[in-house]
Each structure stands twice: as structure tokens, then as C-alpha cells.
């Protein structure tokens, strides 16, 4: 999802978008038109628009194999004293 997609979808300005997302104008002005917006904001906007604005994981270099490796190598949580976890 790109900045221009969001601005065109809602027909709004960057400052209005910043207020809607409850982030600073400066943050939105850092988003370059030819680069994806921050992933967290893309996910929020996709959810808020019922996927009218589509989140594309390919834009964010999502690598499920890398995630699987990270999860497999993380330390296992120890059971608490009562054995409930």
C-alpha cells in the first residue's frame, strides 16, 4: 500500500491522514510516494476499509521461512510453579 493509494482512496491530505491515524504530520510526510507505507499502518488501513485498501505482504518482504526459523530457535517458556501456562 502506497501513500498515494491512501490519499486517493479517502480523497484527503497528508495532515488529515495523520490525524485519522493519530500519528504526527511529520511521520506521514516521511512516507515517500514510491515506497510502501509502514506495515503497521497498512494493516490498520486494510482492516478499517474492509480491505478496500489492500495489504500486500509482498511489499514488506515477508519471509515465512525466516519467521519459522526465529520461532523454532526462541527459548521455550518455563512452566510456572503450578504448571499452568
ChimeraX attribute file (.defattr): number of C-alpha atoms within 10 A of each C-alpha:
attribute: neighborCount
match mode: 1-to-1
recipient: residues
	/A:1	24
	/A:2	18
	/A:3	21
	/A:4	19
	/A:5	15
	/A:6	21
	/A:7	14
	/A:8	10
	/A:9	12
	/A:10	12
	/A:11	11
	/A:12	12
	/A:13	13
	/A:14	19
	/A:15	16
	/A:16	15
	/A:17	19
	/A:18	16
	/A:19	12
	/A:20	9
	/A:21	14
	/A:22	9
	/A:23	13
	/A:24	13
	/A:25	15
	/A:26	11
	/A:27	12
	/A:28	20
	/A:29	13
	/A:30	9
	/A:31	16
	/A:32	12
	/A:33	13
	/A:34	10
	/A:35	12
	/A:36	18
	/A:37	22
	/A:38	15
	/A:39	15
	/A:40	9
	/A:41	14
	/A:42	21
	/A:43	18
	/A:44	14
	/A:45	19
	/A:46	17
	/A:47	14
	/A:48	11
	/A:49	12
	/A:50	9
	/A:51	12
	/A:52	12
	/A:53	20
	/A:54	16
	/A:55	21
	/A:56	15
	/A:57	13
	/A:58	8
	/A:59	13
	/A:60	13
	/A:61	8
	/A:62	11
	/A:63	10
	/A:64	9
	/A:65	9
	/A:66	10
	/A:67	11
	/A:68	10
	/A:69	10
	/A:70	10
	/A:71	11
	/A:72	10
	/A:73	9
	/A:74	8
	/A:75	7
	/A:76	8
	/A:77	7
	/A:78	9
	/A:79	9
	/A:80	8
	/A:81	7
	/A:82	6
	/A:83	7
	/A:84	7
	/A:85	8
